[in-house]
Amino acid sequence: VVIDLRAKLFDTFKNYDLRDYHCTLVAGLVFEKTAIIVHVGDGFILAGKNEEIANENILNKSLYFSKPENGEYKNETYFVTQSIWLKHLRIQVLPDIDWLIAGSDGGEDILSLGEKLQDAEIFKLLDDAAKPKTVQDKNDHIFQVLNSGEANRRTTDDKSLCLLFSENVDKQKKLVWA
């Protein structure tokens, strides 16, 4: 898909210099309980397996993390539009997952303090996003998080987050981050 996209850009713009169209890539295919993720550059993907115990769902029984790839400095990264993109392509299979968060570098910033993702911020996002009943309410909640004053204080970068929950995350039980 990336090769086809690059070819289409070259053809459309009649130019092999794509620096005006630089972008990172955080993508995946999600099947019943498995995801195949593709990642170039910054941004992140975090996924986990939950465990039901009594009246609780422990969300972080196991975790998978595709971390950002930056250059020498945090504000440097690699783009699918660069000639070296393939050297920075990461493909990973995440087996047996129950939830997934994919985000841009700005999305990562709102879940971090300093340069490190924070368990409390991740859990709060997952717990709060699981509560609304309808998809529209869930989308509205994420929109509010991304556009909150706190999010705007943490980053001036683009902010994108995508959350997926399997049916195995029983939202009627108390969600826990152990």
MINU-266632 format. One record per residue (C-alpha): x, y, z; residue number from 1. Coordinates in Angstrom, 2 decimals, decimal comma, padded with zeros to 5 digits. Each point is the difference from the previous one (the first is absolute). Layout:
<rs>
      px      py      pz seq
       X       Y       Z NUM
...
</rs>
This chain:
<rs>
      px      py      pz seq
  000,00  000,00  000,00   1
  002,82  002,40  000,88   2
  001,82 -000,77 -003,26   3
 -003,23  000,62 -001,95   4
 -000,61  003,26  001,90   5
  003,52  001,23 -000,72   6
 -000,40 -000,89 -003,70   7
 -003,30  001,88 -000,13   8
  001,58  003,07  001,63   9
  002,92 -000,09 -002,46  10
 -002,43 -000,28 -002,92  11
 -002,43  002,65  001,29  12
  002,61  002,62  000,79  13
  002,46 -000,93 -002,79  14
  002,71  000,30  002,59  15
  002,13 -002,38  002,07  16
  000,60  002,64  002,66  17
 -002,84 -000,60  002,45  18
  001,26  002,05  002,95  19
 -003,13  002,21 -000,14  20
 -002,04 -003,15  000,68  21
  002,07 -001,51  002,81  22
 -002,01 -002,18  002,35  23
  000,57 -002,82  002,41  24
 -002,03 -003,20 -000,04  25
 -001,77 -001,76  002,85  26
 -002,35 -002,63 -001,41  27
 -001,24 -003,50  000,47  28
 -002,34 -002,77 -000,90  29
 -002,04 -001,26  002,92  30
 -001,52 -003,45 -000,07  31
 -002,02 -001,75  002,69  32
  002,71  000,14  002,71  33
  003,15  000,69 -002,00  34
  001,39  003,14 -001,60  35
  002,70  000,40 -002,61  36
  001,44  003,46  000,42  37
  002,12  002,09 -002,35  38
  001,98  002,95  001,28  39
  002,39  002,55 -001,54  40
  001,19  002,98  002,03  41
 -001,43  001,44  003,17  42
 -003,41 -000,60  001,43  43
 -000,68 -003,18  001,95  44
 -002,12 -003,11  000,34  45
 -000,76 -001,50  003,40  46
 -002,11 -003,13  000,40  47
 -000,85 -002,36  002,80  48
 -001,64 -003,15  001,18  49
 -002,49  000,22  002,83  50
 -000,72 -002,58  002,67  51
 -003,35 -000,40  001,71  52
  000,22 -000,66  003,73  53
 -003,18  000,08  002,10  54
 -001,64  003,38 -000,72  55
  003,05  001,56 -001,66  56
  001,63  000,19 -003,42  57
  003,74  000,44  000,41  58
  000,92  001,79 -003,24  59
  003,78 -000,46  000,09  60
  000,44 -003,74  000,49  61
  002,40  000,26 -002,95  62
  001,02  003,03 -002,06  63
  001,44  000,59 -003,48  64
  001,62  003,29 -000,97  65
  001,18  001,31 -003,35  66
  001,95  003,02  001,14  67
  000,72  003,16 -001,98  68
  003,13  000,04 -002,12  69
  001,62  003,38  000,15  70
  003,30  001,26 -001,31  71
  002,69  001,48  002,19  72
 -002,56  002,43  001,49  73
 -003,62 -000,53  001,08  74
 -001,33  002,28 -002,74  75
  001,78 -002,01 -002,73  76
 -001,57 -003,07 -001,54  77
 -000,26 -002,07 -003,17  78
 -002,69  000,30 -002,65  79
 -001,57 -002,40 -002,50  80
  000,67  002,68 -002,62  81
  003,80 -000,19  000,51  82
  002,18 -002,20 -002,18  83
  001,19 -001,86  003,14  84
 -003,50 -000,84  001,23  85
  000,41 -003,75 -000,46  86
  002,99 -000,10  002,37  87
 -002,32  001,35  002,71  88
 -003,05 -002,15 -000,72  89
 -001,00 -002,09  003,01  90
 -002,54 -002,80 -000,31  91
 -001,14 -001,84  003,09  92
 -002,63 -002,61  000,81  93
 -001,86  000,59  003,26  94
 -001,68 -003,28  000,97  95
 -002,85 -000,40  002,42  96
 -000,83  003,66  000,71  97
 -003,17  001,49  001,45  98
  000,63  003,72 -000,53  99
  002,23  002,26 -002,06 100
  000,92  003,70 -000,04 101
  001,67  001,48 -003,09 102
  001,04  003,62 -000,04 103
  002,04  002,74 -001,53 104
  002,92  001,57  001,85 105
 -002,38  002,67  001,32 106
 -002,34 -002,73  001,22 107
  002,94 -001,54  001,80 108
  000,81  003,36  001,59 109
 -003,42  000,25  001,65 110
  000,48 -003,45  001,57 111
  003,51  000,82  001,19 112
  001,76  002,02  002,63 113
  003,34  001,05 -001,34 114
  000,99 -002,51 -002,65 115
 -001,54 -003,11  001,53 116
 -003,49 -001,44 -000,32 117
 -001,70 -000,07  003,39 118
 -001,99 -002,99  001,23 119
 -002,51  002,27  001,76 120
 -000,66  002,04 -003,17 121
 -000,41 -003,13 -002,15 122
 -002,35 -001,62  002,50 123
 -002,07  003,17  000,34 124
 -000,41  000,20 -003,79 125
 -001,01 -003,66 -000,28 126
 -002,29  000,07  003,03 127
 -001,75  003,23 -001,01 128
 -000,33 -001,10 -003,65 129
 -001,56 -003,32  001,00 130
 -002,85  001,64  001,97 131
 -002,08  001,69 -002,72 132
 -002,58 -002,33 -001,52 133
 -000,14  001,14 -003,62 134
  002,79  000,30 -002,56 135
 -000,87  003,68 -000,47 136
  000,32  000,63  003,74 137
  003,37 -001,78  000,01 138
  001,17  002,10 -002,96 139
 -001,23  003,17  001,70 140
  001,93 -000,94  003,13 141
  003,27 -000,52 -001,92 142
 -000,58  003,29 -001,86 143
 -000,38  001,77  003,36 144
  003,21 -001,60  001,33 145
  001,98  001,01 -003,10 146
 -001,29  003,58  000,10 147
  000,13  000,57  003,75 148
  001,99  002,79  001,59 149
  002,29 -002,61  001,59 150
  000,70 -001,62 -003,39 151
  000,74  003,40 -001,52 152
  002,38  000,80  002,88 153
  001,90 -003,26 -000,53 154
  000,53  000,37 -003,76 155
 -000,40  002,33 -002,93 156
  000,45 -002,93 -002,39 157
 -002,78 -001,81 -001,86 158
 -001,97 -002,23  002,37 159
 -001,53 -003,25 -001,22 160
 -001,13 -003,05  001,96 161
 -001,83 -003,13 -001,08 162
 -001,33 -002,42  002,62 163
 -001,26 -003,51 -000,61 164
 -001,60 -002,33  002,56 165
 -000,84 -003,66 -000,52 166
 -003,19 -001,49  001,38 167
  002,20 -001,67  002,64 168
  000,34  003,29  001,84 169
 -003,14 -000,28  002,11 170
 -000,88  003,61  000,63 171
 -002,51 -001,03  002,65 172
  002,86 -001,07  002,22 173
  002,42  002,39  001,66 174
  002,97  000,71 -002,27 175
  003,36 -000,18  001,80 176
  003,60  000,79 -000,91 177
  002,11 -002,21  002,28 178
</rs>
